[in-house]
């Protein structure tokens, strides 16, 4: 369904460690990293897409988060959601909702919500029963 997701940052040296910690906990592989550009991309080890890209906006303007926009990463377990959440908070992410069941979505939805240093809203969730 998706080829890639591109998220803009105004402070790549600050944002990169947060995303590196998140991708490590999700077991995603860094495909490229060029701080001089600045740009980095991650993907699953066994699939060519989707690719997640972090970079300064190509148009040179300031990156801004969208109202009502969120990127949700799929975790393989509730424990992985917990590890991701702890890893990003340790890198300066701001809590938007701690890990927990959200039965109003469905009985097994377990997620955590946070914002990166640019204000982008992110989620890590698992849809599996414990």
N, CA, C and O atoms as CSV, one atom per row, in Angstrom:
chain,resi,resn,atom,element,x,y,z
A,1,UNK,N,N,0.806,-1.186,0.000
A,1,UNK,CA,C,0.000,0.000,0.000
A,1,UNK,C,C,0.857,1.262,0.000
A,1,UNK,O,O,0.533,2.224,-0.697
A,2,UNK,N,N,1.952,1.277,0.773
A,2,UNK,CA,C,2.803,2.464,0.852
A,2,UNK,C,C,4.182,2.190,0.274
A,2,UNK,O,O,4.750,1.114,0.462
A,3,UNK,N,N,4.707,3.182,-0.431
A,3,UNK,CA,C,6.076,3.117,-0.933
A,3,UNK,C,C,7.041,3.651,0.121
A,3,UNK,O,O,8.033,3.005,0.461
A,4,UNK,N,N,6.729,4.852,0.635
A,4,UNK,CA,C,7.582,5.470,1.639
A,4,UNK,C,C,6.811,6.544,2.405
A,4,UNK,O,O,5.781,7.052,1.961
A,5,UNK,N,N,7.350,6.854,3.557
A,5,UNK,CA,C,6.833,7.928,4.389
A,5,UNK,C,C,7.995,8.874,4.625
A,5,UNK,O,O,9.085,8.445,5.005
A,6,UNK,N,N,7.767,10.147,4.402
A,6,UNK,CA,C,8.800,11.170,4.552
A,6,UNK,C,C,8.331,12.118,5.645
A,6,UNK,O,O,7.222,12.648,5.575
A,7,UNK,N,N,9.168,12.333,6.654
A,7,UNK,CA,C,8.827,13.273,7.709
A,7,UNK,C,C,9.928,14.323,7.801
A,7,UNK,O,O,11.115,13.996,7.812
A,8,UNK,N,N,9.523,15.576,7.868
A,8,UNK,CA,C,10.477,16.676,7.907
A,8,UNK,C,C,10.906,17.017,9.319
A,8,UNK,O,O,10.153,16.846,10.278
A,9,UNK,N,N,12.125,17.500,9.425
A,9,UNK,CA,C,12.650,17.953,10.710
A,9,UNK,C,C,13.406,19.259,10.519
A,9,UNK,O,O,14.010,19.495,9.473
A,10,UNK,N,N,13.363,20.105,11.547
A,10,UNK,CA,C,14.121,21.354,11.539
A,10,UNK,C,C,15.460,21.219,12.251
A,10,UNK,O,O,16.310,22.105,12.163
A,11,UNK,N,N,15.643,20.107,12.957
A,11,UNK,CA,C,16.869,19.892,13.713
A,11,UNK,C,C,17.264,18.419,13.591
A,11,UNK,O,O,17.019,17.627,14.500
A,12,UNK,N,N,17.867,18.066,12.477
A,12,UNK,CA,C,18.216,16.678,12.200
A,12,UNK,C,C,19.100,16.069,13.298
A,12,UNK,O,O,18.832,14.944,13.718
A,13,UNK,N,N,20.152,16.769,13.784
A,13,UNK,CA,C,20.980,16.170,14.840
A,13,UNK,C,C,20.197,15.841,16.111
A,13,UNK,O,O,20.563,14.919,16.840
A,14,UNK,N,N,19.136,16.576,16.377
A,14,UNK,CA,C,18.301,16.294,17.548
A,14,UNK,C,C,17.299,15.184,17.255
A,14,UNK,O,O,17.061,14.336,18.115
A,15,UNK,N,N,16.712,15.168,16.071
A,15,UNK,CA,C,15.669,14.195,15.718
A,15,UNK,C,C,16.236,12.811,15.418
A,15,UNK,O,O,15.608,11.803,15.742
A,16,UNK,N,N,17.397,12.752,14.811
A,16,UNK,CA,C,17.961,11.471,14.378
A,16,UNK,C,C,18.109,10.448,15.512
A,16,UNK,O,O,17.739,9.292,15.311
A,17,UNK,N,N,18.633,10.813,16.698
A,17,UNK,CA,C,18.750,9.812,17.763
A,17,UNK,C,C,17.404,9.243,18.216
A,17,UNK,O,O,17.313,8.061,18.547
A,18,UNK,N,N,16.361,10.075,18.232
A,18,UNK,CA,C,15.042,9.591,18.609
A,18,UNK,C,C,14.556,8.536,17.615
A,18,UNK,O,O,14.096,7.464,18.010
A,19,UNK,N,N,14.661,8.848,16.328
A,19,UNK,CA,C,14.206,7.896,15.311
A,19,UNK,C,C,15.097,6.657,15.249
A,19,UNK,O,O,14.612,5.559,14.976
A,20,UNK,N,N,16.374,6.823,15.498
A,20,UNK,CA,C,17.270,5.664,15.535
A,20,UNK,C,C,16.862,4.724,16.670
A,20,UNK,O,O,16.827,3.507,16.487
A,21,UNK,N,N,16.557,5.278,17.827
A,21,UNK,CA,C,16.128,4.462,18.972
A,21,UNK,C,C,14.810,3.754,18.663
A,21,UNK,O,O,14.653,2.571,18.965
A,22,UNK,N,N,13.868,4.472,18.065
A,22,UNK,CA,C,12.580,3.879,17.712
A,22,UNK,C,C,12.748,2.759,16.697
A,22,UNK,O,O,12.195,1.673,16.874
A,23,UNK,N,N,13.498,3.010,15.646
A,23,UNK,CA,C,13.676,2.006,14.589
A,23,UNK,C,C,14.432,0.782,15.099
A,23,UNK,O,O,14.159,-0.339,14.668
A,24,UNK,N,N,15.371,0.987,16.003
A,24,UNK,CA,C,16.103,-0.136,16.595
A,24,UNK,C,C,15.136,-1.035,17.368
A,24,UNK,O,O,15.202,-2.258,17.252
A,25,UNK,N,N,14.243,-0.437,18.153
A,25,UNK,CA,C,13.274,-1.216,18.923
A,25,UNK,C,C,12.258,-1.921,18.016
A,25,UNK,O,O,11.732,-2.974,18.375
A,26,UNK,N,N,11.986,-1.345,16.854
A,26,UNK,CA,C,11.070,-1.969,15.891
A,26,UNK,C,C,11.784,-2.972,14.988
A,26,UNK,O,O,11.162,-3.591,14.125
A,27,UNK,N,N,13.088,-3.129,15.189
A,27,UNK,CA,C,13.918,-4.046,14.406
A,27,UNK,C,C,13.946,-3.669,12.925
A,27,UNK,O,O,13.950,-4.537,12.052
A,28,UNK,N,N,13.967,-2.366,12.656
A,28,UNK,CA,C,14.082,-1.865,11.286
A,28,UNK,C,C,15.539,-1.489,11.026
A,28,UNK,O,O,16.261,-1.086,11.939
A,29,UNK,N,N,15.951,-1.623,9.792
A,29,UNK,CA,C,17.338,-1.434,9.397
A,29,UNK,C,C,17.548,-0.055,8.776
A,29,UNK,O,O,16.735,0.412,7.979
A,30,UNK,N,N,18.651,0.584,9.155
A,30,UNK,CA,C,18.989,1.855,8.526
A,30,UNK,C,C,19.505,1.577,7.121
A,30,UNK,O,O,20.508,0.886,6.947
A,31,UNK,N,N,18.825,2.112,6.135
A,31,UNK,CA,C,19.194,1.920,4.725
A,31,UNK,C,C,20.243,2.952,4.300
A,31,UNK,O,O,21.167,2.639,3.551
A,32,UNK,N,N,20.085,4.190,4.789
A,32,UNK,CA,C,21.062,5.242,4.483
A,32,UNK,C,C,21.030,6.300,5.576
A,32,UNK,O,O,20.048,6.442,6.304
A,33,UNK,N,N,22.140,7.045,5.672
A,33,UNK,CA,C,22.282,8.120,6.653
A,33,UNK,C,C,23.340,9.078,6.136
A,33,UNK,O,O,24.500,8.699,5.967
A,34,UNK,N,N,22.945,10.306,5.886
A,34,UNK,CA,C,23.875,11.318,5.412
A,34,UNK,C,C,23.609,12.612,6.177
A,34,UNK,O,O,22.760,13.404,5.769
A,35,UNK,N,N,24.329,12.837,7.292
A,35,UNK,CA,C,24.089,14.031,8.087
A,35,UNK,C,C,24.375,15.333,7.341
A,35,UNK,O,O,23.839,16.377,7.709
A,36,UNK,N,N,25.206,15.292,6.305
A,36,UNK,CA,C,25.528,16.506,5.557
A,36,UNK,C,C,24.339,16.988,4.727
A,36,UNK,O,O,24.234,18.180,4.436
A,37,UNK,N,N,23.455,16.090,4.347
A,37,UNK,CA,C,22.327,16.471,3.480
A,37,UNK,C,C,21.234,17.223,4.204
A,37,UNK,O,O,20.839,18.213,3.590
A,38,UNK,N,N,20.678,16.994,5.318
A,38,UNK,CA,C,20.673,15.800,6.147
A,38,UNK,C,C,19.496,14.887,5.783
A,38,UNK,O,O,18.401,15.357,5.470
A,39,UNK,N,N,19.746,13.569,5.830
A,39,UNK,CA,C,18.707,12.595,5.505
A,39,UNK,C,C,19.088,11.224,6.073
A,39,UNK,O,O,20.265,10.873,6.144
A,40,UNK,N,N,18.080,10.466,6.470
A,40,UNK,CA,C,18.266,9.080,6.905
A,40,UNK,C,C,17.010,8.301,6.545
A,40,UNK,O,O,15.916,8.862,6.488
A,41,UNK,N,N,17.176,7.004,6.302
A,41,UNK,CA,C,16.029,6.170,5.962
A,41,UNK,C,C,16.148,4.787,6.559
A,41,UNK,O,O,17.248,4.247,6.673
A,42,UNK,N,N,15.023,4.212,6.940
A,42,UNK,CA,C,14.965,2.880,7.547
A,42,UNK,C,C,13.916,2.042,6.838
A,42,UNK,O,O,12.972,2.559,6.241
A,43,UNK,N,N,14.115,0.706,6.922
A,43,UNK,CA,C,13.147,-0.211,6.335
A,43,UNK,C,C,13.272,-1.585,6.988
A,43,UNK,O,O,14.224,-1.860,7.719
A,44,UNK,N,N,12.297,-2.435,6.711
A,44,UNK,CA,C,12.351,-3.805,7.209
A,44,UNK,C,C,13.498,-4.542,6.528
A,44,UNK,O,O,13.849,-4.241,5.387
A,45,UNK,N,N,14.074,-5.500,7.230
A,45,UNK,CA,C,15.208,-6.260,6.683
A,45,UNK,C,C,14.812,-7.125,5.507
A,45,UNK,O,O,15.637,-7.401,4.636
A,46,UNK,N,N,13.564,-7.557,5.467
A,46,UNK,CA,C,13.130,-8.533,4.466
A,46,UNK,C,C,12.164,-7.974,3.420
A,46,UNK,O,O,11.525,-8.744,2.703
A,47,UNK,N,N,12.049,-6.648,3.323
A,47,UNK,CA,C,11.118,-6.057,2.351
A,47,UNK,C,C,11.694,-4.768,1.784
A,47,UNK,O,O,12.307,-3.996,2.521
A,48,UNK,N,N,11.510,-4.516,0.485
A,48,UNK,CA,C,12.043,-3.301,-0.123
A,48,UNK,C,C,11.226,-2.044,0.189
A,48,UNK,O,O,11.739,-0.936,0.039
A,49,UNK,N,N,9.984,-2.185,0.614
A,49,UNK,CA,C,9.113,-1.076,0.986
A,49,UNK,C,C,8.241,-1.531,2.149
A,49,UNK,O,O,8.065,-2.731,2.362
A,50,UNK,N,N,7.705,-0.600,2.887
A,50,UNK,CA,C,7.877,0.846,2.775
A,50,UNK,C,C,9.199,1.305,3.401
A,50,UNK,O,O,9.811,0.608,4.210
A,51,UNK,N,N,9.592,2.464,3.005
A,51,UNK,CA,C,10.792,3.122,3.513
A,51,UNK,C,C,10.331,4.304,4.356
A,51,UNK,O,O,9.423,5.033,3.956
A,52,UNK,N,N,10.944,4.498,5.510
A,52,UNK,CA,C,10.666,5.652,6.352
A,52,UNK,C,C,11.854,6.598,6.245
A,52,UNK,O,O,12.991,6.196,6.491
A,53,UNK,N,N,11.599,7.847,5.882
A,53,UNK,CA,C,12.669,8.828,5.640
A,53,UNK,C,C,12.508,10.017,6.589
A,53,UNK,O,O,11.409,10.543,6.765
A,54,UNK,N,N,13.612,10.427,7.188
A,54,UNK,CA,C,13.700,11.620,8.022
A,54,UNK,C,C,14.665,12.572,7.337
A,54,UNK,O,O,15.784,12.190,6.992
A,55,UNK,N,N,14.231,13.818,7.140
A,55,UNK,CA,C,15.094,14.772,6.446
A,55,UNK,C,C,14.592,16.192,6.671
A,55,UNK,O,O,13.465,16.409,7.115
A,56,UNK,N,N,15.447,17.145,6.357
A,56,UNK,CA,C,14.985,18.524,6.238
A,56,UNK,C,C,14.093,18.587,4.999
A,56,UNK,O,O,14.338,17.859,4.037
A,57,UNK,N,N,13.066,19.436,4.996
A,57,UNK,CA,C,12.206,19.535,3.825
A,57,UNK,C,C,13.002,19.924,2.576
A,57,UNK,O,O,13.898,20.766,2.630
A,58,UNK,N,N,12.661,19.301,1.469
A,58,UNK,CA,C,13.365,19.565,0.215
A,58,UNK,C,C,13.210,21.008,-0.267
A,58,UNK,O,O,14.098,21.534,-0.938
A,59,UNK,N,N,12.089,21.652,0.071
A,59,UNK,CA,C,11.876,23.017,-0.408
A,59,UNK,C,C,12.636,24.064,0.396
A,59,UNK,O,O,12.598,25.250,0.069
A,60,UNK,N,N,13.337,23.622,1.460
A,60,UNK,CA,C,14.138,24.548,2.260
A,60,UNK,C,C,13.337,25.336,3.278
A,60,UNK,O,O,13.913,26.093,4.060
A,61,UNK,N,N,12.026,25.175,3.286
A,61,UNK,CA,C,11.196,25.876,4.263
A,61,UNK,C,C,11.150,25.091,5.563
A,61,UNK,O,O,11.616,23.953,5.631
A,62,UNK,N,N,10.586,25.709,6.593
A,62,UNK,CA,C,10.511,25.062,7.900
A,62,UNK,C,C,9.560,23.870,7.874
A,62,UNK,O,O,8.493,23.933,7.263
A,63,UNK,N,N,9.946,22.794,8.533
A,63,UNK,CA,C,9.067,21.640,8.701
A,63,UNK,C,C,8.029,21.977,9.765
A,63,UNK,O,O,8.365,22.532,10.811
A,64,UNK,N,N,6.773,21.644,9.502
A,64,UNK,CA,C,5.701,21.869,10.460
A,64,UNK,C,C,4.830,20.623,10.538
A,64,UNK,O,O,4.565,19.988,9.517
A,65,UNK,N,N,4.380,20.267,11.748
A,65,UNK,CA,C,3.489,19.112,11.865
A,65,UNK,C,C,2.097,19.468,11.374
A,65,UNK,O,O,1.666,20.617,11.475
A,66,UNK,N,N,1.402,18.478,10.844
A,66,UNK,CA,C,0.040,18.703,10.379
A,66,UNK,C,C,-0.973,18.415,11.462
A,66,UNK,O,O,-0.792,17.491,12.254
A,67,UNK,N,N,-2.029,19.191,11.506
A,67,UNK,CA,C,-3.103,18.975,12.461
A,67,UNK,C,C,-3.941,17.782,12.010
A,67,UNK,O,O,-4.477,17.773,10.902
A,68,UNK,N,N,-4.049,16.791,12.868
A,68,UNK,CA,C,-4.807,15.601,12.525
A,68,UNK,C,C,-3.986,14.534,11.824
A,68,UNK,O,O,-4.524,13.489,11.460
A,69,UNK,N,N,-2.710,14.770,11.630
A,69,UNK,CA,C,-1.838,13.787,10.983
A,69,UNK,C,C,-1.051,13.029,12.036
A,69,UNK,O,O,-0.611,13.595,13.036
A,70,UNK,N,N,-0.883,11.735,11.791
A,70,UNK,CA,C,-0.126,10.893,12.709
A,70,UNK,C,C,0.418,9.720,11.909
A,70,UNK,O,O,-0.226,9.231,10.981
A,71,UNK,N,N,1.607,9.278,12.279
A,71,UNK,CA,C,2.192,8.070,11.700
A,71,UNK,C,C,2.169,7.018,12.791
A,71,UNK,O,O,2.653,7.252,13.899
A,72,UNK,N,N,1.603,5.854,12.479
A,72,UNK,CA,C,1.521,4.758,13.441
A,72,UNK,C,C,2.389,3.606,12.966
A,72,UNK,O,O,2.209,3.090,11.863
A,73,UNK,N,N,3.332,3.208,13.808
A,73,UNK,CA,C,4.216,2.082,13.511
A,73,UNK,C,C,3.634,0.820,14.133
A,73,UNK,O,O,3.148,0.843,15.264
A,74,UNK,N,N,3.684,-0.270,13.394
A,74,UNK,CA,C,3.147,-1.540,13.852
A,74,UNK,C,C,4.193,-2.307,14.649
A,74,UNK,O,O,5.295,-2.560,14.164
A,75,UNK,N,N,3.842,-2.670,15.865
A,75,UNK,CA,C,4.710,-3.476,16.726
A,75,UNK,C,C,4.219,-4.919,16.710
A,75,UNK,O,O,3.041,-5.181,16.467
A,76,UNK,N,N,5.123,-5.839,16.967
A,76,UNK,CA,C,4.773,-7.257,16.953
A,76,UNK,C,C,4.218,-7.743,18.291
A,76,UNK,O,O,3.654,-8.835,18.373
A,77,UNK,N,N,4.377,-6.928,19.347
A,77,UNK,CA,C,3.890,-7.323,20.660
A,77,UNK,C,C,3.655,-6.079,21.517
A,77,UNK,O,O,4.125,-4.986,21.202
A,78,UNK,N,N,2.932,-6.274,22.584
A,78,UNK,CA,C,2.717,-5.175,23.536
A,78,UNK,C,C,4.026,-4.796,24.214
A,78,UNK,O,O,4.267,-3.625,24.505
A,79,UNK,N,N,4.859,-5.784,24.459
A,79,UNK,CA,C,6.169,-5.505,25.066
A,79,UNK,C,C,7.011,-4.626,24.142
A,79,UNK,O,O,7.746,-3.758,24.614
A,80,UNK,N,N,6.910,-4.845,22.837
A,80,UNK,CA,C,7.653,-4.010,21.894
A,80,UNK,C,C,7.122,-2.578,21.912
A,80,UNK,O,O,7.901,-1.632,21.798
A,81,UNK,N,N,5.820,-2.410,22.052
A,81,UNK,CA,C,5.243,-1.060,22.197
A,81,UNK,C,C,5.855,-0.387,23.414
A,81,UNK,O,O,6.283,0.765,23.342
A,82,UNK,N,N,5.897,-1.101,24.529
A,82,UNK,CA,C,6.457,-0.542,25.762
A,82,UNK,C,C,7.920,-0.141,25.589
A,82,UNK,O,O,8.332,0.921,26.053
A,83,UNK,N,N,8.707,-0.989,24.921
A,83,UNK,CA,C,10.136,-0.690,24.706
A,83,UNK,C,C,10.313,0.529,23.801
A,83,UNK,O,O,11.162,1.382,24.059
A,84,UNK,N,N,9.516,0.606,22.751
A,84,UNK,CA,C,9.595,1.758,21.841
A,84,UNK,C,C,9.274,3.050,22.575
A,84,UNK,O,O,9.978,4.050,22.436
A,85,UNK,N,N,8.213,3.015,23.350
A,85,UNK,CA,C,7.785,4.193,24.095
A,85,UNK,C,C,8.888,4.652,25.055
A,85,UNK,O,O,9.209,5.839,25.113
A,86,UNK,N,N,9.458,3.720,25.798
A,86,UNK,CA,C,10.541,4.065,26.724
A,86,UNK,C,C,11.751,4.626,25.980
A,86,UNK,O,O,12.379,5.580,26.439
A,87,UNK,N,N,12.074,4.034,24.835
A,87,UNK,CA,C,13.245,4.478,24.056
A,87,UNK,C,C,13.074,5.897,23.539
A,87,UNK,O,O,14.014,6.690,23.601
A,88,UNK,N,N,11.892,6.235,23.029
A,88,UNK,CA,C,11.711,7.581,22.471
A,88,UNK,C,C,11.599,8.632,23.567
A,88,UNK,O,O,12.071,9.755,23.395
A,89,UNK,N,N,10.981,8.281,24.691
A,89,UNK,CA,C,10.930,9.247,25.795
A,89,UNK,C,C,12.330,9.540,26.316
A,89,UNK,O,O,12.624,10.673,26.697
A,90,UNK,N,N,13.198,8.530,26.335
A,90,UNK,CA,C,14.586,8.729,26.760
A,90,UNK,C,C,15.333,9.654,25.807
A,90,UNK,O,O,16.343,10.248,26.184
A,91,UNK,N,N,14.840,9.780,24.567
A,91,UNK,CA,C,15.465,10.657,23.570
A,91,UNK,C,C,14.746,12.001,23.455
A,91,UNK,O,O,15.035,12.777,22.544
A,92,UNK,N,N,13.820,12.283,24.361
A,92,UNK,CA,C,13.193,13.596,24.388
A,92,UNK,C,C,11.795,13.679,23.799
A,92,UNK,O,O,11.243,14.776,23.709
A,93,UNK,N,N,11.206,12.575,23.399
A,93,UNK,CA,C,9.828,12.609,22.907
A,93,UNK,C,C,8.896,13.043,24.028
A,93,UNK,O,O,9.197,12.860,25.207
A,94,UNK,N,N,7.763,13.619,23.648
A,94,UNK,CA,C,6.768,14.082,24.608
A,94,UNK,C,C,5.572,13.130,24.563
A,94,UNK,O,O,5.061,12.812,23.489
A,95,UNK,N,N,5.136,12.685,25.725
A,95,UNK,CA,C,4.020,11.742,25.824
A,95,UNK,C,C,2.723,12.378,25.331
A,95,UNK,O,O,2.388,13.506,25.691
A,96,UNK,N,N,2.008,11.630,24.502
A,96,UNK,CA,C,0.663,12.004,24.068
A,96,UNK,C,C,-0.338,10.929,24.483
A,96,UNK,O,O,-1.513,11.001,24.123
A,97,UNK,N,N,0.118,9.944,25.231
A,97,UNK,CA,C,-0.724,8.846,25.696
A,97,UNK,C,C,0.151,7.639,25.966
A,97,UNK,O,O,0.708,7.071,25.026
A,98,UNK,N,N,0.292,7.224,27.225
A,98,UNK,CA,C,1.185,6.121,27.557
A,98,UNK,C,C,0.690,4.790,26.997
A,98,UNK,O,O,-0.465,4.684,26.583
A,99,UNK,N,N,1.549,3.782,26.981
A,99,UNK,CA,C,1.145,2.472,26.487
A,99,UNK,C,C,-0.065,1.937,27.255
A,99,UNK,O,O,-0.154,2.049,28.478
A,100,UNK,N,N,-0.970,1.363,26.509
A,100,UNK,CA,C,-2.129,0.767,27.154
A,100,UNK,C,C,-3.138,0.294,26.135
A,100,UNK,O,O,-3.050,0.606,24.948
A,101,UNK,N,N,-4.105,-0.472,26.628
A,101,UNK,CA,C,-5.199,-0.926,25.770
A,101,UNK,C,C,-6.103,0.250,25.429
A,101,UNK,O,O,-6.344,1.125,26.262
A,102,UNK,N,N,-6.588,0.261,24.227
A,102,UNK,CA,C,-7.555,1.259,23.757
A,102,UNK,C,C,-8.763,0.480,23.211
A,102,UNK,O,O,-8.941,0.393,21.996
A,103,UNK,N,N,-9.591,-0.086,24.100
A,103,UNK,CA,C,-10.686,-0.949,23.654
A,103,UNK,C,C,-11.732,-0.234,22.808
A,103,UNK,O,O,-12.529,-0.887,22.134
A,104,UNK,N,N,-11.742,1.088,22.831
A,104,UNK,CA,C,-12.677,1.820,21.973
A,104,UNK,C,C,-12.274,1.710,20.501
A,104,UNK,O,O,-13.086,2.006,19.624
A,105,UNK,N,N,-11.032,1.288,20.209
A,105,UNK,CA,C,-10.621,0.998,18.828
A,105,UNK,C,C,-10.968,-0.449,18.494
A,105,UNK,O,O,-11.664,-0.710,17.512
A,106,UNK,N,N,-10.491,-1.378,19.295
A,106,UNK,CA,C,-10.900,-2.781,19.269
A,106,UNK,C,C,-10.299,-3.472,20.489
A,106,UNK,O,O,-9.414,-2.922,21.143
A,107,UNK,N,N,-10.771,-4.654,20.790
A,107,UNK,CA,C,-10.446,-5.330,22.052
A,107,UNK,C,C,-8.949,-5.527,22.286
A,107,UNK,O,O,-8.502,-5.511,23.433
A,108,UNK,N,N,-8.167,-5.712,21.224
A,108,UNK,CA,C,-6.741,-6.007,21.386
A,108,UNK,C,C,-5.824,-4.851,21.015
A,108,UNK,O,O,-4.606,-5.023,20.967
A,109,UNK,N,N,-6.387,-3.678,20.752
A,109,UNK,CA,C,-5.543,-2.543,20.360
A,109,UNK,C,C,-4.759,-2.051,21.574
A,109,UNK,O,O,-5.334,-1.624,22.575
A,110,UNK,N,N,-3.428,-2.122,21.460
A,110,UNK,CA,C,-2.515,-1.669,22.512
A,110,UNK,C,C,-1.571,-0.671,21.871
A,110,UNK,O,O,-0.829,-1.025,20.955
A,111,UNK,N,N,-1.584,0.570,22.335
A,111,UNK,CA,C,-0.763,1.586,21.685
A,111,UNK,C,C,-0.180,2.594,22.648
A,111,UNK,O,O,-0.581,2.690,23.808
A,112,UNK,N,N,0.780,3.343,22.133
A,112,UNK,CA,C,1.408,4.449,22.842
A,112,UNK,C,C,1.575,5.592,21.849
A,112,UNK,O,O,1.858,5.362,20.673
A,113,UNK,N,N,1.401,6.819,22.320
A,113,UNK,CA,C,1.435,7.999,21.464
A,113,UNK,C,C,2.455,8.994,21.996
A,113,UNK,O,O,2.627,9.137,23.206
A,114,UNK,N,N,3.131,9.684,21.072
A,114,UNK,CA,C,4.144,10.654,21.474
A,114,UNK,C,C,4.402,11.624,20.334
A,114,UNK,O,O,3.997,11.395,19.195
A,115,UNK,N,N,5.081,12.706,20.662
A,115,UNK,CA,C,5.495,13.701,19.668
A,115,UNK,C,C,7.011,13.794,19.651
A,115,UNK,O,O,7.672,13.721,20.687
A,116,UNK,N,N,7.546,13.958,18.440
A,116,UNK,CA,C,8.995,14.128,18.301
A,116,UNK,C,C,9.368,15.580,18.572
A,116,UNK,O,O,8.503,16.380,18.929
A,117,UNK,N,N,10.629,15.932,18.410
A,117,UNK,CA,C,11.108,17.284,18.721
A,117,UNK,C,C,10.550,18.350,17.793
A,117,UNK,O,O,10.620,19.538,18.109
A,118,UNK,N,N,9.995,17.947,16.644
A,118,UNK,CA,C,9.368,18.907,15.723
A,118,UNK,C,C,7.859,18.982,15.912
A,118,UNK,O,O,7.187,19.740,15.213
A,119,UNK,N,N,7.318,18.202,16.850
A,119,UNK,CA,C,5.887,18.225,17.116
A,119,UNK,C,C,5.082,17.217,16.313
A,119,UNK,O,O,3.854,17.208,16.402
A,120,UNK,N,N,5.741,16.365,15.529
A,120,UNK,CA,C,5.020,15.349,14.769
A,120,UNK,C,C,4.457,14.298,15.714
A,120,UNK,O,O,5.160,13.811,16.599
A,121,UNK,N,N,3.180,13.948,15.525
A,121,UNK,CA,C,2.557,12.936,16.365
A,121,UNK,C,C,2.804,11.558,15.786
A,121,UNK,O,O,2.575,11.314,14.601
A,122,UNK,N,N,3.276,10.657,16.644
A,122,UNK,CA,C,3.589,9.289,16.262
A,122,UNK,C,C,2.919,8.326,17.231
A,122,UNK,O,O,2.569,8.678,18.358
A,123,UNK,N,N,2.754,7.108,16.754
A,123,UNK,CA,C,2.161,6.054,17.558
A,123,UNK,C,C,2.912,4.758,17.276
A,123,UNK,O,O,3.415,4.542,16.173
A,124,UNK,N,N,2.979,3.912,18.278
A,124,UNK,CA,C,3.428,2.539,18.099
A,124,UNK,C,C,2.298,1.687,18.659
A,124,UNK,O,O,1.865,1.887,19.794
A,125,UNK,N,N,1.822,0.735,17.858
A,125,UNK,CA,C,0.672,-0.050,18.303
A,125,UNK,C,C,0.804,-1.518,17.909
A,125,UNK,O,O,1.526,-1.884,16.981
A,126,UNK,N,N,0.071,-2.339,18.658
A,126,UNK,CA,C,-0.007,-3.776,18.400
A,126,UNK,C,C,-1.484,-4.142,18.391
A,126,UNK,O,O,-2.246,-3.698,19.249
A,127,UNK,N,N,-1.883,-4.951,17.420
A,127,UNK,CA,C,-3.287,-5.353,17.282
A,127,UNK,C,C,-3.522,-6.776,17.764
A,127,UNK,O,O,-4.642,-7.278,17.664
A,128,UNK,N,N,-2.514,-7.425,18.274
A,128,UNK,CA,C,-2.603,-8.828,18.681
A,128,UNK,C,C,-3.032,-8.974,20.126
A,128,UNK,O,O,-2.765,-8.108,20.959
A,129,UNK,N,N,-3.698,-10.075,20.411
A,129,UNK,CA,C,-4.009,-10.411,21.798
A,129,UNK,C,C,-2.714,-10.763,22.518
A,129,UNK,O,O,-1.752,-11.232,21.909
A,130,UNK,N,N,-2.713,-10.531,23.805
A,130,UNK,CA,C,-1.515,-10.829,24.613
A,130,UNK,C,C,-1.226,-12.316,24.627
A,130,UNK,O,O,-0.260,-12.751,25.254
